Amino acid sequence: MSVHFEIPRLRTLARHALHNVVEGTLIPLGLFLVMLHFLGLWGAMVVGLGWSYAAVLRRLLTGRRVPGIMILGAVTLTARVALAFATGSSFVYFLQPTLGTALVATAFLLSVPLGRPLAQRLAADFCPIPPHVMANTHVRRFFLQISLLWAITGFLNASVALWLQFSQSVGTFVVAKSVISPSLTVTAIAISVFWFKRSMTRHGVLAAHAIPARVGVSA
């Protein structure tokens, strides 16, 4: 049995992820900078945590799917704020996501030899790929390879963030990291989509010329 799947265009993927980016990155950044000015660093931390929980709660109350990346963000932010207040160190608050990024990159790297590519588990947050396509041998091999790309991206991201934290002010660090980190992520996503389309078209998983996005299975 051959499996055919047509991946949406980059514009469609961008629309699919735009709301998550605005809700999970742009609004929290704006809130943090405003609260940093009016309430100080500790107040900005609390407001940011409150927004994270409000975003998850709003989706639960409206019956909408809560993206895995949003849940992960809420959990990690809770740990960051708790540890920062416990130690009384704002440095620890900003250092934690950098260490977290390095740990996630390590998880991507370790998932490859284990044969359970982390990239495949997270792909549904950015591109709605049907389960039967995910189970295809060529698709699984692709996600093993792409997990290595995300591991490299994560380590690069963590390195840049660490340098910014030691060399820049809090405001500059927050803004620069909020620009550089998403830029690296978007670049990795674009490479992943391009790589996926070329690889899967070559193996007959993707239709070579498709106008609407649809899925079909032919024997």
Steps between C-alpha positions, in 0.01 A plus 500: 500500500634845411421805706452842346488822694510860387666736746346846529688797355727706726234774507246251631745368758576856608130570555470174691782598740447880506247498781728286717793735430299812587344342809812324620775748406400850390236574766712362789796706376292818489352434844843431648653822364205712616490339845879527526458876473204535739537213747865410477659167415322287760159642412569433131579138583169451682295666223672287238418185694139614540467551125636152435238338723223722360585391144478131593182548707328692220559214257376242750183696573422548131569137416791583271812284469784609728827476301769291662741791470261719703475246780877457500539878517265533797676224692849631436399859579351385831828332588695810399294738715496262798876450493565872447289593806652216702855617429421872480704515180370648176811363329372149569166593340664593170756221512240223532352524147851491356575185693155372401578561133824308536315214671234492226776495239653208687161327500476544122848356465437200726164423336682406178693192619192398701297494179233731644566834327378789711441709187227259394317538831503879478420530129123505557530842669620653174373279218189278515648179354258202506593205728526250213755726331697532824525121511662480156859367503641788295322755718643347817849499349459866409406591857805318630715716274313820577534438873874545451434837336289609796769383740756721324254792493435461872867498594562807283201675656624426851851622420378833363263551795777432749726753331222763501425445868860557603560798270173700482252678729173330599289698252741450212539132587123439503439679169804355321425147617134539400612591147795264453343189651181508287710584193711188550184299560323633190811429293510143630129460423549630144792262445296215647203567270720536190693185589177312571344597166810401298558176687138385511434593136803293401362202692145543370348597835420853381319566175738686269242751377212579727272797517271436797625328814345155515590150605440183306597138526531279195579132490 
